[in-house]
Amino acid sequence: MHGTAKMVCVHRLQDPIEANLIRGLLMNEDIPAELTGESLVGAYSGIPKLCDVRVLVPEQHRGPAEAIIRRYERGRAIADRDWRCSRCGEANDPSFEICWSCERARG
């Protein structure tokens, strides 16, 4: 823990990789951040993820940390949307760089 500062949870996830990404975003903005529970995710073989990974920051950094997380989630939501081909109008998965229907490049 960071000194005697009270740590508060600003986000909960089941994916430890994404939790580490968020921790990195916070630390890049000089907000100390810790994760708890990441070592428990997937600890039970064959059972779906039961644990939460929690992102903790000192209480005085709660507001700025939550703003950074909201910005991250908005960007992720946009990146996760289907895109429409400008040639044929077909909806394509966000991971596709070329339209599956007419093969036009995304753009």
N, C-alpha and C positions, 0 to 999 in steps of 0.2 A: 504494500500500500504506500501511497505517497505521503510521507510525513504523518501528520495528525489530521489531515484533511478528511472530512467525511466524504466517502465515495457514494455516488448515486447511480442507479441504473438508468441509462438513456435509451437503450435499445435491446431487444431480445431477438435472437435468430436461432435457427437450427443448423445452419451451415457455418462451420468454423472458418472456412476459407473466406466467405463474405464478411464474417465478423472481424477477421484480421485485416481485410481491406478497409472496413470502416474505421478500425483502430488506427490504421495508417493515415487515413484522411484527417482524422482528429489530431494526430501527433504532428502532421505536416502544418497544422494551424496552431501549433504550440499548446495544444490541449492534452494534458496527460491522460492516458486511457489505459485501462486494464480489461482483460477478459476473464470471465469465470465460467466454468462448466465446459470449456472446449475439449478437455481431455475425456469427458464422459460421453460425448456424442459418438454413437456407434460402438459403445463399449459392450453392448449386448448383441452378440451375433444373431442375425436372422430376425431381429425385432426392429420395427421402424424406429426412427429417431425419437427418443423419449425425452431428451434433455434440451434445455435452452442454453444457448451461449449468451451471456449477458455482457454488454459493453458498459463499463463503469468509468465515470469521470468524477473529479472533485466537484462537490456541490456548487461552488462558485462558477464553474464552467458549464453548468447544465444548459442554459439558454443558448449560448453559441454552439455547443455540441449538437443540440437538437436541431438547430437551423442547418448545420452542415449535413446532418443525416437526412433531413427533409429534402434538401437540394440533391443529394445523392439518389434518393428514392424517386424523385421526379425524373431525373435523367435516366434512371434505369427503366422506369415505366415507358418512357418515350422509345428507348432502345429495344424494348420487348414487344413493341407493336408491329403488326403486319404492315407492309408497305404496298402501295398500288403501283403497278407498272404504268409508266406514262404512255406507252404505246398501245397496249391492249386492255388496260384497266384491271387486270387480274390481281387478286390479293396474293401476296407472297410472304412466307415466313421471314421474320427479321434476320435469320441467319443466312438467307439466300442473297447472293450478290448479283445474280442473273435471274430474270423472270423465268419461272418454270414453264410457262405457257408459250412465250414467243422468243425467249432467249435474249431479250434486250437487257443491257447492263442497268443496274440500279443507279438512279440518279435524278 
